[in-house]
Amino acid sequence: QVQLVETGGDLVQPGASLRLSCQASGFLFSNTAMSWYRQTPGKARELVAGITRAGGTTNYADSVKGRFTISRDNTKNTMYLQMNSLKPEDTAVYYCHTGLGAGPNWGQGTQVTVSS
């Protein structure tokens, strides 16, 4: 079965950096576009970044452009989200997802908290 495991979330101060990882298994990772979403209480899950199956094309929410970088290593079935210049409004649970739109496959999420 599909399994997605996010790691790397932490409590950090504004301006800090974090690197999230998503370890995937149970499907053909290299043939699957992937994405990162985030969610805060009471709000819908929000697309943060997406990446095509070979990593040739990426896209980002306007709120994170220039600060976040999505990448993947298909030899390791792993996707990453490098987050720089973190802001308090980046605080959320970050989720790994198969594809770019809504669907059934999500990780358990990893908490990112940005606070002084």
C-alpha positions in Angstrom: 0.0 0.0 0.0 1.0 3.6 -0.5 3.0 5.0 2.4 4.2 8.5 2.8 6.3 9.5 5.9 7.2 13.2 6.5 10.0 14.2 8.8 12.0 17.3 9.6 9.4 19.6 11.2 10.5 21.6 14.2 10.1 24.7 16.3 12.3 27.5 14.9 12.7 31.2 15.0 11.7 33.6 12.2 14.4 33.7 9.5 15.5 30.1 10.2 15.6 27.3 7.7 14.3 23.7 7.8 14.4 20.8 5.3 11.4 18.5 5.2 11.7 15.0 3.8 9.0 12.7 2.5 9.9 9.0 2.3 7.6 7.2 -0.1 6.9 3.5 -0.7 4.2 1.2 -2.2 3.9 2.8 -5.6 6.0 3.9 -8.6 7.5 7.0 -7.1 9.5 8.0 -10.2 6.3 7.9 -12.4 4.3 10.1 -10.0 4.1 13.8 -9.7 4.3 14.9 -6.0 3.4 17.8 -3.9 3.6 19.4 -0.5 0.5 20.8 1.2 0.1 22.5 4.6 -2.8 23.1 6.9 -3.6 25.1 9.9 -6.6 24.5 12.3 -10.0 25.5 10.8 -8.6 26.0 7.3 -8.5 23.9 4.1 -5.3 22.1 3.2 -3.2 24.4 1.0 -1.0 23.5 -1.9 2.6 24.7 -1.1 4.6 23.3 -4.0 4.4 20.7 -6.7 7.0 18.8 -8.8 6.7 16.7 -11.9 7.8 13.1 -11.9 11.4 13.7 -13.1 11.7 17.0 -11.3 11.9 19.1 -14.5 9.0 21.4 -13.5 8.1 22.9 -10.2 5.5 25.3 -9.0 4.9 27.2 -5.8 2.3 29.1 -3.9 2.9 32.8 -4.1 3.4 33.0 -0.4 6.5 30.8 -0.5 8.1 31.7 -3.9 11.7 32.6 -3.5 11.9 31.0 -0.1 11.0 27.4 -0.5 12.4 24.8 -2.9 10.9 21.5 -3.7 13.0 18.7 -5.0 13.1 14.9 -5.3 15.5 12.0 -5.5 13.9 9.2 -7.4 16.7 6.8 -6.6 15.7 7.1 -2.9 11.9 7.5 -3.4 12.2 10.7 -1.4 10.9 14.2 -1.9 12.2 17.3 -0.1 11.1 20.8 0.8 13.8 23.2 1.6 12.3 26.1 3.6 14.4 29.3 4.1 13.6 32.7 5.6 10.7 31.1 7.6 8.0 33.4 8.8 5.4 32.9 11.5 2.7 32.5 8.9 4.5 29.4 7.6 3.4 27.7 10.8 1.4 24.6 9.8 1.3 20.9 9.5 3.0 20.0 6.3 1.8 17.0 4.3 3.3 14.9 1.5 0.9 14.0 -1.3 0.9 12.0 -4.5 -0.1 14.1 -7.4 -0.9 17.8 -7.5 -4.6 17.8 -6.6 -6.9 16.3 -4.0 -6.6 12.6 -3.6 -6.6 9.7 -1.2 -2.8 9.4 -0.5 -1.4 11.6 2.3 1.3 11.3 4.8 0.7 11.8 8.5 2.1 15.3 8.4 5.0 17.0 10.2 4.6 20.1 12.4 6.5 23.3 11.5 6.2 26.1 14.1 7.9 29.5 13.5 7.9 31.7 16.5 10.1 34.0 18.4 
